[in-house]
Amino acid sequence: MLPKAVITPYDVDGQVEGLRITGLEEVKHLEELGLRNGDVIRAVNGHRLTSKQKASQAVVNIELLRDNKIRTLSFRLS
């Protein structure tokens, strides 16, 4: 979902508090989802992100209704 975004650790007093996302101008439609350059993602699906490894394991699941059928879309953050 974010292949062109740059994801870097965001730390406070030496502790990783999340992952900062930049380069979103290269990713279409993310602004419509509410993401902005410089945002820090602290958790996904209730799980804290404390490393890029955790972000690569994080999966966002979206359930939608299309043509009267329920579909699930899954996206990895990296």
N, C-alpha and C positions, 0 to 999 in steps of 0.2 A: 504494500500500500504506500509506503514511503521510500521507494528505491532511490530517489534523487535527493532526499532530505539528508542533512548532516545531523547526526545524533551524537552528542557529547555529554559526558557526565557533568552534573551540576552539583557542586559540593559546597557545604556550609561548615566552616570550622573543621575541615578534613573529613567530613562525613558526606557520602553521596546521598543527596535528598531527592534525586530524580534524574531525568535525562532531558537536556535542552535540545530543541529542534530548531534548526535554521535551514536555509535553502528552500523554503516552501514556495518561493516564487517560481521554482522549476516544477512544482507539482500542481496540476490543475485541480480545481474544485475543492481543495482542502479548506479554503477560507469559508466556503459554504458550510462546512462541517464545524466551523468555529475555531479552527486552529490558526495561530498566527506565528510568524517568525519570532523566535526567542522564547516561546512558551516552554515551560518545564513540565513534562509528564511525570507525575509522582507515582501514579498507580494505574494499572489496567485490569479491569475485571476484579477490582479489589485487591490485587497483588502489587505490592510496592516494587518499583523499578530501582534497583540499586547498582545495576551494571548494564553494559551494552549486551552482554550475554543473556541477561534476563529479558531484555527487550526483544532479542531475536527469538526467544522462546514464547513470548507473549502473543496470543492469538485473540483477535477481536472477532466475536461472532455477532452477526446481524441476521435477525429473522425478519423476513418480509413476506408479504402476500402479493403474488403476481399471477394474473389470470386465474384467480380463485384457487391457487395452490400455494401452500406455505413452502418457502424456500429458505435455506440458511446459507449465508455467505460468510466465509472465514477469511480474515486477512492477517498476515504476520506484519509486525511493525517494521521489520527490516527486510 
